[in-house]
Amino acid sequence: MENTNIKQEAKRLIDELPDNSTWDDLMYSIYVRQMVEAGIADSGFP
């Protein structure tokens, strides 16, 4: 996956969460994002 501005991506993740989200919800979103990126990198997909 191409390098993106981490700060912009973090803001996007936060903006997509519902208003009543918890810190755990945010951490889960970050975790899922990292796992998807790792899977894509492992697959060799550009």
Secondary structure, 3 states (H helix, E strand, C coil): CCCCCHHHHHHHHHHHCCCCCCHHHHHHHHHHHHHHHHHHHHHCCC
